[in-house]
């Protein structure tokens, strides 16, 4: 291996390391923020909250602490750059994740008087994904919508089935007769919107679109993470937005039609 090859390899390793550090920093920040928010609320409004609210807040704090612990363990386990975390994909029930997301955002929706809605059919089919990755997609998209939605606005999730073109379907899935439909997940808000010329940029790492109306601090990593995670599902994320009306993000995942 010549000197140029070594330099190139070293540069690639550094890029991988930098990407990992920036991504893990973003992921660590989210549960820390949630833990802090719920503890502060318990401290400030303990006497005005009832027993069930105390219990629910404590459950969320425990869940977020466990998530933080998992992320830290993943970081420690990465002893070398050749080591890559392998996510196990399977058909899972996403109902629990959906309600967990709603509960985690209870404080900010209450504070901003935002109406949070969830529209879905009763018996959701099993979705082909990974629990932690799916959670990461939703928490980032919902957090993003809540940040850029005005007080008394609307934020929500819609889930419905769509037909797909079976002529381009993977043969293995076709043989199992479980890939003639997909599930579409939409996250929409009544926020400030995104200009069309910024559609592509918002998914780039560290890119934060300046806005004269709304100023929100952030790393500019959330949507980049979402796009990359959705890519691991052999899917894409799309959006439609109108200035001062709102934004809708959507993506499609494989489902087990035998369960639907």
C-alpha positions as protocol buffer text, in pm:
chain_id: "A"
residue {
  index: 1
  type: UNK
  ca { x: 0 y: 0 z: 0 }
}
residue {
  index: 2
  type: UNK
  ca { x: 152 y: 332 z: -107 }
}
residue {
  index: 3
  type: UNK
  ca { x: 153 y: 660 z: 87 }
}
residue {
  index: 4
  type: UNK
  ca { x: -141 y: 808 z: -105 }
}
residue {
  index: 5
  type: UNK
  ca { x: -354 y: 503 z: -32 }
}
residue {
  index: 6
  type: UNK
  ca { x: -267 y: 523 z: 337 }
}
residue {
  index: 7
  type: UNK
  ca { x: -357 y: 893 z: 346 }
}
residue {
  index: 8
  type: UNK
  ca { x: -688 y: 824 z: 175 }
}
residue {
  index: 9
  type: UNK
  ca { x: -765 y: 539 z: 416 }
}
residue {
  index: 10
  type: UNK
  ca { x: -677 y: 760 z: 713 }
}
residue {
  index: 11
  type: UNK
  ca { x: -904 y: 1035 z: 580 }
}
residue {
  index: 12
  type: UNK
  ca { x: -1192 y: 789 z: 536 }
}
residue {
  index: 13
  type: UNK
  ca { x: -1145 y: 659 z: 890 }
}
residue {
  index: 14
  type: UNK
  ca { x: -1151 y: 1011 z: 1030 }
}
residue {
  index: 15
  type: UNK
  ca { x: -1469 y: 1090 z: 835 }
}
residue {
  index: 16
  type: UNK
  ca { x: -1638 y: 778 z: 972 }
}
residue {
  index: 17
  type: UNK
  ca { x: -1528 y: 871 z: 1324 }
}
residue {
  index: 18
  type: UNK
  ca { x: -1652 y: 1230 z: 1288 }
}
residue {
  index: 19
  type: UNK
  ca { x: -1986 y: 1112 z: 1153 }
}
residue {
  index: 20
  type: UNK
  ca { x: -2025 y: 867 z: 1438 }
}
residue {
  index: 21
  type: UNK
  ca { x: -1942 y: 1126 z: 1705 }
}
residue {
  index: 22
  type: UNK
  ca { x: -2182 y: 1384 z: 1562 }
}
residue {
  index: 23
  type: UNK
  ca { x: -2464 y: 1130 z: 1527 }
}
residue {
  index: 24
  type: UNK
  ca { x: -2423 y: 980 z: 1874 }
}
residue {
  index: 25
  type: UNK
  ca { x: -2405 y: 1327 z: 2030 }
}
residue {
  index: 26
  type: UNK
  ca { x: -2741 y: 1412 z: 1875 }
}
residue {
  index: 27
  type: UNK
  ca { x: -2895 y: 1085 z: 1992 }
}
residue {
  index: 28
  type: UNK
  ca { x: -2767 y: 1133 z: 2348 }
}
residue {
  index: 29
  type: UNK
  ca { x: -2906 y: 1485 z: 2367 }
}
residue {
  index: 30
  type: UNK
  ca { x: -3268 y: 1383 z: 2304 }
}
residue {
  index: 31
  type: UNK
  ca { x: -3320 y: 1149 z: 2604 }
}
residue {
  index: 32
  type: UNK
  ca { x: -3124 y: 1388 z: 2828 }
}
residue {
  index: 33
  type: UNK
  ca { x: -3357 y: 1671 z: 2731 }
}
residue {
  index: 34
  type: UNK
  ca { x: -3665 y: 1456 z: 2798 }
}
residue {
  index: 35
  type: UNK
  ca { x: -3535 y: 1343 z: 3138 }
}
residue {
  index: 36
  type: UNK
  ca { x: -3456 y: 1700 z: 3238 }
}
residue {
  index: 37
  type: UNK
  ca { x: -3795 y: 1830 z: 3120 }
}
residue {
  index: 38
  type: UNK
  ca { x: -4000 y: 1574 z: 3311 }
}
residue {
  index: 39
  type: UNK
  ca { x: -3792 y: 1610 z: 3629 }
}
residue {
  index: 40
  type: UNK
  ca { x: -3828 y: 1990 z: 3616 }
}
residue {
  index: 41
  type: UNK
  ca { x: -4204 y: 1957 z: 3567 }
}
residue {
  index: 42
  type: UNK
  ca { x: -4233 y: 1721 z: 3864 }
}
residue {
  index: 43
  type: UNK
  ca { x: -4027 y: 1960 z: 4076 }
}
residue {
  index: 44
  type: UNK
  ca { x: -4219 y: 2275 z: 3980 }
}
residue {
  index: 45
  type: UNK
  ca { x: -4574 y: 2138 z: 3962 }
}
residue {
  index: 46
  type: UNK
  ca { x: -4563 y: 1843 z: 4202 }
}
residue {
  index: 47
  type: UNK
  ca { x: -4859 y: 1965 z: 4410 }
}
residue {
  index: 48
  type: UNK
  ca { x: -5081 y: 2038 z: 4109 }
}
residue {
  index: 49
  type: UNK
  ca { x: -5021 y: 1704 z: 3936 }
}
residue {
  index: 50
  type: UNK
  ca { x: -5227 y: 1402 z: 4040 }
}
residue {
  index: 51
  type: UNK
  ca { x: -5094 y: 1057 z: 4135 }
}
residue {
  index: 52
  type: UNK
  ca { x: -5139 y: 910 z: 3786 }
}
residue {
  index: 53
  type: UNK
  ca { x: -4947 y: 1198 z: 3627 }
}
residue {
  index: 54
  type: UNK
  ca { x: -4664 y: 1150 z: 3880 }
}
residue {
  index: 55
  type: UNK
  ca { x: -4652 y: 782 z: 3792 }
}
residue {
  index: 56
  type: UNK
  ca { x: -4663 y: 842 z: 3416 }
}
residue {
  index: 57
  type: UNK
  ca { x: -4384 y: 1100 z: 3432 }
}
residue {
  index: 58
  type: UNK
  ca { x: -4165 y: 865 z: 3638 }
}
residue {
  index: 59
  type: UNK
  ca { x: -4225 y: 583 z: 3388 }
}
residue {
  index: 60
  type: UNK
  ca { x: -4114 y: 809 z: 3103 }
}
residue {
  index: 61
  type: UNK
  ca { x: -3802 y: 915 z: 3297 }
}
residue {
  index: 62
  type: UNK
  ca { x: -3714 y: 548 z: 3351 }
}
residue {
  index: 63
  type: UNK
  ca { x: -3770 y: 466 z: 2981 }
}
residue {
  index: 64
  type: UNK
  ca { x: -3555 y: 756 z: 2867 }
}
residue {
  index: 65
  type: UNK
  ca { x: -3283 y: 664 z: 3119 }
}
residue {
  index: 66
  type: UNK
  ca { x: -3282 y: 311 z: 2978 }
}
residue {
  index: 67
  type: UNK
  ca { x: -3260 y: 447 z: 2623 }
}
residue {
  index: 68
  type: UNK
  ca { x: -2970 y: 670 z: 2724 }
}
residue {
  index: 69
  type: UNK
  ca { x: -2801 y: 370 z: 2882 }
}
residue {
  index: 70
  type: UNK
  ca { x: -2841 y: 169 z: 2558 }
}
residue {
  index: 71
  type: UNK
  ca { x: -2688 y: 449 z: 2354 }
}
residue {
  index: 72
  type: UNK
  ca { x: -2391 y: 479 z: 2590 }
}
residue {
  index: 73
  type: UNK
  ca { x: -2339 y: 103 z: 2578 }
}
residue {
  index: 74
  type: UNK
  ca { x: -2339 y: 116 z: 2198 }
}
residue {
  index: 75
  type: UNK
  ca { x: -2073 y: 386 z: 2213 }
}
residue {
  index: 76
  type: UNK
  ca { x: -1854 y: 185 z: 2449 }
}
residue {
  index: 77
  type: UNK
  ca { x: -1891 y: -131 z: 2243 }
}
residue {
  index: 78
  type: UNK
  ca { x: -1749 y: 41 z: 1938 }
}
residue {
  index: 79
  type: UNK
  ca { x: -1390 y: -60 z: 2010 }
}
residue {
  index: 80
  type: UNK
  ca { x: -1277 y: -17 z: 1652 }
}
residue {
  index: 81
  type: UNK
  ca { x: -1403 y: 152 z: 1336 }
}
residue {
  index: 82
  type: UNK
  ca { x: -1444 y: -186 z: 1170 }
}
residue {
  index: 83
  type: UNK
  ca { x: -1707 y: -274 z: 1427 }
}
residue {
  index: 84
  type: UNK
  ca { x: -2052 y: -185 z: 1297 }
}
residue {
  index: 85
  type: UNK
  ca { x: -2373 y: -221 z: 1492 }
}
residue {
  index: 86
  type: UNK
  ca { x: -2600 y: -465 z: 1314 }
}
residue {
  index: 87
  type: UNK
  ca { x: -2966 y: -381 z: 1355 }
}
residue {
  index: 88
  type: UNK
  ca { x: -3205 y: -674 z: 1351 }
}
residue {
  index: 89
  type: UNK
  ca { x: -3512 y: -612 z: 1136 }
}
residue {
  index: 90
  type: UNK
  ca { x: -3836 y: -800 z: 1189 }
}
residue {
  index: 91
  type: UNK
  ca { x: -4212 y: -754 z: 1168 }
}
residue {
  index: 92
  type: UNK
  ca { x: -4309 y: -562 z: 1482 }
}
residue {
  index: 93
  type: UNK
  ca { x: -4616 y: -399 z: 1635 }
}
residue {
  index: 94
  type: UNK
  ca { x: -4556 y: -23 z: 1625 }
}
residue {
  index: 95
  type: UNK
  ca { x: -4853 y: 76 z: 1847 }
}
residue {
  index: 96
  type: UNK
  ca { x: -4643 y: 91 z: 2162 }
}
residue {
  index: 97
  type: UNK
  ca { x: -4387 y: 317 z: 1992 }
}
residue {
  index: 98
  type: UNK
  ca { x: -4658 y: 553 z: 1867 }
}
residue {
  index: 99
  type: UNK
  ca { x: -4805 y: 608 z: 2213 }
}
residue {
  index: 100
  type: UNK
  ca { x: -4460 y: 635 z: 2368 }
}
residue {
  index: 101
  type: UNK
  ca { x: -4385 y: 923 z: 2128 }
}
residue {
  index: 102
  type: UNK
  ca { x: -4711 y: 1095 z: 2224 }
}
residue {
  index: 103
  type: UNK
  ca { x: -4636 y: 1062 z: 2596 }
}
residue {
  index: 104
  type: UNK
  ca { x: -4280 y: 1189 z: 2557 }
}
residue {
  index: 105
  type: UNK
  ca { x: -4407 y: 1507 z: 2392 }
}
residue {
  index: 106
  type: UNK
  ca { x: -4683 y: 1566 z: 2647 }
}
residue {
  index: 107
  type: UNK
  ca { x: -4506 y: 1859 z: 2814 }
}
residue {
  index: 108
  type: UNK
  ca { x: -4425 y: 2061 z: 2503 }
}
residue {
  index: 109
  type: UNK
  ca { x: -4772 y: 2004 z: 2349 }
}
residue {
  index: 110
  type: UNK
  ca { x: -4934 y: 2117 z: 2674 }
}
residue {
  index: 111
  type: UNK
  ca { x: -4703 y: 2417 z: 2708 }
}
residue {
  index: 112
  type: UNK
  ca { x: -4765 y: 2535 z: 2349 }
}
residue {
  index: 113
  type: UNK
  ca { x: -5133 y: 2429 z: 2358 }
}
residue {
  index: 114
  type: UNK
  ca { x: -5076 y: 2221 z: 2046 }
}
residue {
  index: 115
  type: UNK
  ca { x: -5339 y: 1968 z: 1939 }
}
residue {
  index: 116
  type: UNK
  ca { x: -5166 y: 1634 z: 1879 }
}
residue {
  index: 117
  type: UNK
  ca { x: -5362 y: 1383 z: 1669 }
}
residue {
  index: 118
  type: UNK
  ca { x: -5308 y: 1022 z: 1572 }
}
residue {
  index: 119
  type: UNK
  ca { x: -5511 y: 883 z: 1282 }
}
residue {
  index: 120
  type: UNK
  ca { x: -5474 y: 511 z: 1215 }
}
residue {
  index: 121
  type: UNK
  ca { x: -5684 y: 201 z: 1165 }
}
residue {
  index: 122
  type: UNK
  ca { x: -5748 y: -10 z: 1476 }
}
residue {
  index: 123
  type: UNK
  ca { x: -5556 y: -324 z: 1383 }
}
residue {
  index: 124
  type: UNK
  ca { x: -5225 y: -205 z: 1244 }
}
residue {
  index: 125
  type: UNK
  ca { x: -5037 y: -469 z: 1045 }
}
residue {
  index: 126
  type: UNK
  ca { x: -4691 y: -568 z: 1161 }
}
residue {
  index: 127
  type: UNK
  ca { x: -4427 y: -336 z: 1015 }
}
residue {
  index: 128
  type: UNK
  ca { x: -4087 y: -451 z: 892 }
}
residue {
  index: 129
  type: UNK
  ca { x: -3844 y: -238 z: 1092 }
}
residue {
  index: 130
  type: UNK
  ca { x: -3623 y: -220 z: 1401 }
}
residue {
  index: 131
  type: UNK
  ca { x: -3772 y: -86 z: 1724 }
}
residue {
  index: 132
  type: UNK
  ca { x: -3494 y: 163 z: 1805 }
}
residue {
  index: 133
  type: UNK
  ca { x: -3459 y: 285 z: 1447 }
}
residue {
  index: 134
  type: UNK
  ca { x: -3832 y: 336 z: 1402 }
}
residue {
  index: 135
  type: UNK
  ca { x: -3846 y: 524 z: 1732 }
}
residue {
  index: 136
  type: UNK
  ca { x: -3558 y: 745 z: 1617 }
}
residue {
  index: 137
  type: UNK
  ca { x: -3742 y: 833 z: 1294 }
}
residue {
  index: 138
  type: UNK
  ca { x: -4061 y: 935 z: 1471 }
}
residue {
  index: 139
  type: UNK
  ca { x: -3904 y: 1122 z: 1763 }
}
residue {
  index: 140
  type: UNK
  ca { x: -3696 y: 1334 z: 1526 }
}
residue {
  index: 141
  type: UNK
  ca { x: -3982 y: 1415 z: 1287 }
}
residue {
  index: 142
  type: UNK
  ca { x: -4230 y: 1491 z: 1566 }
}
residue {
  index: 143
  type: UNK
  ca { x: -3976 y: 1698 z: 1761 }
}
residue {
  index: 144
  type: UNK
  ca { x: -3901 y: 1893 z: 1444 }
}
residue {
  index: 145
  type: UNK
  ca { x: -4272 y: 1960 z: 1381 }
}
residue {
  index: 146
  type: UNK
  ca { x: -4331 y: 2073 z: 1739 }
}
residue {
  index: 147
  type: UNK
  ca { x: -4036 y: 2314 z: 1724 }
}
residue {
  index: 148
  type: UNK
  ca { x: -4165 y: 2493 z: 1417 }
}
residue {
  index: 149
  type: UNK
  ca { x: -4536 y: 2496 z: 1499 }
}
residue {
  index: 150
  type: UNK
  ca { x: -4688 y: 2800 z: 1662 }
}
residue {
  index: 151
  type: UNK
  ca { x: -4884 y: 2792 z: 1987 }
}
residue {
  index: 152
  type: UNK
  ca { x: -5233 y: 2641 z: 1949 }
}
residue {
  index: 153
  type: UNK
  ca { x: -5128 y: 2472 z: 1624 }
}
residue {
  index: 154
  type: UNK
  ca { x: -5166 y: 2109 z: 1512 }
}
residue {
  index: 155
  type: UNK
  ca { x: -4915 y: 1825 z: 1488 }
}
residue {
  index: 156
  type: UNK
  ca { x: -4995 y: 1465 z: 1418 }
}
residue {
  index: 157
  type: UNK
  ca { x: -4939 y: 1123 z: 1265 }
}
residue {
  index: 158
  type: UNK
  ca { x: -5148 y: 956 z: 995 }
}
residue {
  index: 159
  type: UNK
  ca { x: -5105 y: 590 z: 902 }
}
residue {
  index: 160
  type: UNK
  ca { x: -5274 y: 413 z: 612 }
}
residue {
  index: 161
  type: UNK
  ca { x: -5217 y: 137 z: 356 }
}
residue {
  index: 162
  type: UNK
  ca { x: -5108 y: 196 z: -2 }
}
residue {
  index: 163
  type: UNK
  ca { x: -5093 y: -35 z: -303 }
}
residue {
  index: 164
  type: UNK
  ca { x: -4756 y: -79 z: -472 }
}
residue {
  index: 165
  type: UNK
  ca { x: -4642 y: -182 z: -817 }
}
residue {
  index: 166
  type: UNK
  ca { x: -4586 y: -557 z: -779 }
}
residue {
  index: 167
  type: UNK
  ca { x: -4400 y: -567 z: -1110 }
}
residue {
  index: 168
  type: UNK
  ca { x: -4095 y: -415 z: -939 }
}
residue {
  index: 169
  type: UNK
  ca { x: -4128 y: -612 z: -618 }
}
residue {
  index: 170
  type: UNK
  ca { x: -3849 y: -829 z: -485 }
}
residue {
  index: 171
  type: UNK
  ca { x: -3925 y: -1188 z: -592 }
}
residue {
  index: 172
  type: UNK
  ca { x: -3873 y: -1331 z: -243 }
}
residue {
  index: 173
  type: UNK
  ca { x: -4131 y: -1096 z: -94 }
}
residue {
  index: 174
  type: UNK
  ca { x: -4368 y: -1167 z: -382 }
}
residue {
  index: 175
  type: UNK
  ca { x: -4346 y: -1542 z: -324 }
}
residue {
  index: 176
  type: UNK
  ca { x: -4440 y: -1491 z: 41 }
}
residue {
  index: 177
  type: UNK
  ca { x: -4741 y: -1282 z: -71 }
}
residue {
  index: 178
  type: UNK
  ca { x: -4664 y: -1012 z: 184 }
}
residue {
  index: 179
  type: UNK
  ca { x: -4547 y: -727 z: -33 }
}
residue {
  index: 180
  type: UNK
  ca { x: -4841 y: -614 z: -245 }
}
residue {
  index: 181
  type: UNK
  ca { x: -4911 y: -334 z: 3 }
}
residue {
  index: 182
  type: UNK
  ca { x: -4706 y: -101 z: 215 }
}
residue {
  index: 183
  type: UNK
  ca { x: -4786 y: 118 z: 510 }
}
residue {
  index: 184
  type: UNK
  ca { x: -4754 y: 494 z: 466 }
}
residue {
  index: 185
  type: UNK
  ca { x: -4667 y: 707 z: 768 }
}
residue {
  index: 186
  type: UNK
  ca { x: -4725 y: 1082 z: 752 }
}
residue {
  index: 187
  type: UNK
  ca { x: -4611 y: 1340 z: 1006 }
}
residue {
  index: 188
  type: UNK
  ca { x: -4779 y: 1674 z: 950 }
}
residue {
  index: 189
  type: UNK
  ca { x: -4794 y: 2011 z: 1122 }
}
residue {
  index: 190
  type: UNK
  ca { x: -4946 y: 2357 z: 1087 }
}
residue {
  index: 191
  type: UNK
  ca { x: -4606 y: 2522 z: 1126 }
}
residue {
  index: 192
  type: UNK
  ca { x: -4414 y: 2786 z: 937 }
}
residue {
  index: 193
  type: UNK
  ca { x: -4336 y: 2568 z: 636 }
}
residue {
  index: 194
  type: UNK
  ca { x: -4026 y: 2512 z: 424 }
}
residue {
  index: 195
  type: UNK
  ca { x: -3943 y: 2690 z: 98 }
}
residue {
  index: 196
  type: UNK
  ca { x: -3924 y: 2453 z: -203 }
}
residue {
  index: 197
  type: UNK
  ca { x: -3568 y: 2559 z: -280 }
}
residue {
  index: 198
  type: UNK
  ca { x: -3469 y: 2428 z: 65 }
}
residue {
  index: 199
  type: UNK
  ca { x: -3630 y: 2083 z: 32 }
}
residue {
  index: 200
  type: UNK
  ca { x: -3305 y: 1903 z: -51 }
}
residue {
  index: 201
  type: UNK
  ca { x: -3086 y: 2101 z: 188 }
}
residue {
  index: 202
  type: UNK
  ca { x: -3279 y: 2021 z: 506 }
}
residue {
  index: 203
  type: UNK
  ca { x: -3168 y: 1656 z: 488 }
}
residue {
  index: 204
  type: UNK
  ca { x: -2800 y: 1749 z: 478 }
}
residue {
  index: 205
  type: UNK
  ca { x: -2600 y: 1714 z: 798 }
}
residue {
  index: 206
  type: UNK
  ca { x: -2543 y: 2034 z: 998 }
}
residue {
  index: 207
  type: UNK
  ca { x: -2772 y: 2233 z: 767 }
}
residue {
  index: 208
  type: UNK
  ca { x: -3016 y: 2458 z: 955 }
}
residue {
  index: 209
  type: UNK
  ca { x: -3242 y: 2674 z: 741 }
}
residue {
  index: 210
  type: UNK
  ca { x: -3252 y: 3030 z: 868 }
}
residue {
  index: 211
  type: UNK
  ca { x: -3598 y: 3168 z: 925 }
}
residue {
  index: 212
  type: UNK
  ca { x: -3697 y: 3526 z: 1002 }
}
residue {
  index: 213
  type: UNK
  ca { x: -4002 y: 3419 z: 1199 }
}
residue {
  index: 214
  type: UNK
  ca { x: -3880 y: 3129 z: 1405 }
}
residue {
  index: 215
  type: UNK
  ca { x: -3537 y: 3084 z: 1565 }
}
residue {
  index: 216
  type: UNK
  ca { x: -3472 y: 2739 z: 1711 }
}
residue {
  index: 217
  type: UNK
  ca { x: -3141 y: 2609 z: 1837 }
}
residue {
  index: 218
  type: UNK
  ca { x: -3033 y: 2270 z: 1709 }
}
residue {
  index: 219
  type: UNK
  ca { x: -2754 y: 2063 z: 1561 }
}
residue {
  index: 220
  type: UNK
  ca { x: -2900 y: 2024 z: 1213 }
}
residue {
  index: 221
  type: UNK
  ca { x: -2862 y: 1647 z: 1241 }
}
residue {
  index: 222
  type: UNK
  ca { x: -3215 y: 1523 z: 1306 }
}
residue {
  index: 223
  type: UNK
  ca { x: -3349 y: 1507 z: 950 }
}
residue {
  index: 224
  type: UNK
  ca { x: -3017 y: 1377 z: 819 }
}
residue {
  index: 225
  type: UNK
  ca { x: -3045 y: 1086 z: 1064 }
}
residue {
  index: 226
  type: UNK
  ca { x: -3405 y: 1025 z: 960 }
}
residue {
  index: 227
  type: UNK
  ca { x: -3315 y: 1011 z: 591 }
}
residue {
  index: 228
  type: UNK
  ca { x: -3028 y: 767 z: 650 }
}
residue {
  index: 229
  type: UNK
  ca { x: -3237 y: 540 z: 874 }
}
residue {
  index: 230
  type: UNK
  ca { x: -3520 y: 528 z: 620 }
}
residue {
  index: 231
  type: UNK
  ca { x: -3263 y: 437 z: 353 }
}
residue {
  index: 232
  type: UNK
  ca { x: -3169 y: 129 z: 557 }
}
residue {
  index: 233
  type: UNK
  ca { x: -3532 y: 22 z: 509 }
}
residue {
  index: 234
  type: UNK
  ca { x: -3494 y: 48 z: 129 }
}
residue {
  index: 235
  type: UNK
  ca { x: -3728 y: 345 z: 134 }
}
residue {
  index: 236
  type: UNK
  ca { x: -3721 y: 723 z: 92 }
}
residue {
  index: 237
  type: UNK
  ca { x: -3862 y: 1023 z: 276 }
}
residue {
  index: 238
  type: UNK
  ca { x: -4069 y: 1286 z: 95 }
}
residue {
  index: 239
  type: UNK
  ca { x: -4221 y: 1617 z: 195 }
}
residue {
  index: 240
  type: UNK
  ca { x: -4470 y: 1879 z: 90 }
}
residue {
  index: 241
  type: UNK
  ca { x: -4475 y: 2222 z: 250 }
}
residue {
  index: 242
  type: UNK
  ca { x: -4650 y: 2555 z: 217 }
}
residue {
  index: 243
  type: UNK
  ca { x: -4533 y: 2878 z: 375 }
}
residue {
  index: 244
  type: UNK
  ca { x: -4726 y: 2960 z: 695 }
}
residue {
  index: 245
  type: UNK
  ca { x: -4961 y: 2665 z: 634 }
}
residue {
  index: 246
  type: UNK
  ca { x: -4753 y: 2366 z: 734 }
}
residue {
  index: 247
  type: UNK
  ca { x: -4538 y: 2070 z: 634 }
}
residue {
  index: 248
  type: UNK
  ca { x: -4601 y: 1700 z: 579 }
}
residue {
  index: 249
  type: UNK
  ca { x: -4326 y: 1436 z: 574 }
}
residue {
  index: 250
  type: UNK
  ca { x: -4405 y: 1080 z: 465 }
}
residue {
  index: 251
  type: UNK
  ca { x: -4237 y: 746 z: 402 }
}
residue {
  index: 252
  type: UNK
  ca { x: -4346 y: 389 z: 320 }
}
residue {
  index: 253
  type: UNK
  ca { x: -4244 y: 67 z: 496 }
}
residue {
  index: 254
  type: UNK
  ca { x: -4299 y: -300 z: 423 }
}
residue {
  index: 255
  type: UNK
  ca { x: -4573 y: -478 z: 615 }
}
residue {
  index: 256
  type: UNK
  ca { x: -4693 y: -831 z: 669 }
}
residue {
  index: 257
  type: UNK
  ca { x: -5018 y: -837 z: 474 }
}
residue {
  index: 258
  type: UNK
  ca { x: -5110 y: -1171 z: 625 }
}
residue {
  index: 259
  type: UNK
  ca { x: -5161 y: -985 z: 951 }
}
residue {
  index: 260
  type: UNK
  ca { x: -5363 y: -695 z: 802 }
}
